[in-house]
Amino acid sequence: MWFPLGANAITKRTTDLEGPAREPLGSSISRGCRTWLASIALVSMLCCLSPAIAQVSQPELPPNTLRCEGFKKTSDGTWYAEKSAPFDIGDAKERSVEQQVIGPGSHKIGGIDLYMLLERKCAGSRG
């Protein structure tokens, strides 16, 4: 029997020898449905983990006696300390800040960024 040369000839010849094509053994769930189910499972897992991720990104505030009255938020987003009453942050006791601009990372008191503390504690009051 004569077969033409080329890739189609080889494919034709091997399929003839193997017999009819068979479906692979596996689940009775179609491939599209399995993909859909995997997507639902992934989204559900992310929804369950999102509160834990949010808690990691915002650490708990340390005990503090900071009062917002001596601080004002400026138009450029920094805070200005006119004359703050003495305050405690964590282990740092009786601290005060006067006539200073407070930006991100500019003042660390008791290991805490004062700007971050003002943002979380005083942003709603606007001094």
C-alpha positions in Angstrom: 0.0 0.0 0.0 1.4 3.4 -1.0 1.2 6.5 1.4 2.1 10.0 0.4 5.1 11.5 2.2 4.6 14.3 4.7 3.2 15.0 8.1 -0.3 14.3 7.2 0.7 10.9 5.9 2.3 9.9 9.1 -0.7 11.1 11.2 -3.1 9.3 8.9 -1.2 6.1 9.1 -0.9 6.1 12.9 -4.5 6.9 13.5 -5.5 4.1 11.2 -3.4 1.7 13.2 -4.7 2.9 16.6 -8.4 2.7 15.8 -11.1 5.2 16.8 -10.1 8.1 19.0 -11.0 7.7 22.7 -11.8 10.3 25.3 -9.3 10.3 28.2 -10.5 8.8 31.4 -11.4 11.4 34.0 -14.2 13.4 35.6 -17.6 13.6 34.1 -17.6 17.4 34.7 -16.9 19.3 31.4 -13.6 21.3 31.1 -15.5 24.6 31.0 -17.4 23.8 34.1 -14.2 22.8 36.0 -12.6 26.2 35.1 -15.7 28.0 36.4 -15.7 26.0 39.6 -12.0 26.7 40.2 -12.6 30.4 39.6 -15.5 30.5 42.1 -13.3 28.7 44.7 -10.5 31.2 44.2 -12.7 34.2 44.6 -14.4 32.8 47.7 -11.0 32.2 49.3 -9.8 35.7 48.5 -13.1 37.2 50.0 -12.5 35.2 53.2 -8.9 36.4 53.5 -9.5 40.1 52.7 -10.3 41.1 56.3 -7.0 39.5 57.5 -5.1 41.3 54.8 -6.6 44.6 55.8 -5.6 44.1 59.4 -2.0 43.4 58.4 -1.8 46.6 56.5 -3.0 48.8 59.4 -1.2 48.0 62.6 -3.1 48.7 65.9 -2.5 52.0 67.5 -0.4 52.0 70.6 -1.9 53.4 73.8 -1.7 57.2 73.6 -3.0 60.4 75.0 -2.6 62.5 71.9 -5.3 65.2 71.6 -6.1 66.6 68.2 -6.8 70.1 69.3 -3.2 71.4 68.9 -2.8 70.1 65.3 -4.2 71.4 62.0 -4.2 69.6 58.7 -2.8 71.8 55.9 -3.8 72.1 52.3 -0.7 70.1 51.2 -1.7 67.1 53.4 0.8 67.7 56.2 -0.1 68.6 59.7 1.0 71.7 61.6 1.5 71.6 65.3 0.7 75.0 66.8 1.1 74.1 70.4 0.1 70.6 71.5 -0.7 69.6 75.0 1.8 67.1 76.4 1.0 63.6 75.3 2.1 60.0 75.7 2.6 57.5 72.8 3.5 54.0 74.0 6.5 54.3 76.3 7.3 57.9 75.3 5.8 60.1 78.0 5.0 63.8 78.3 6.0 64.8 74.7 4.8 67.9 73.0 5.3 69.5 69.5 5.2 73.2 68.9 5.3 75.2 65.6 6.4 72.3 63.4 5.2 70.8 60.2 4.6 67.1 60.5 4.8 65.0 57.3 5.1 61.3 56.7 8.2 60.0 58.6 9.3 63.4 59.9 8.6 62.7 63.6 8.9 59.3 65.3 7.8 59.2 68.9 7.8 56.0 70.9 8.7 54.2 67.6 5.5 55.5 66.0 5.2 57.9 63.0 3.4 60.9 64.4 2.0 61.7 61.0 0.4 58.2 60.7 -1.0 58.6 64.2 -2.5 62.0 63.4 -4.0 60.7 60.1 -5.7 57.8 61.8 -6.8 59.6 65.0 -7.4 63.2 63.9 -8.1 63.3 60.2 -11.9 63.5 60.8 -11.7 66.3 63.4 -9.4 68.6 61.3 -8.0 70.2 64.5 
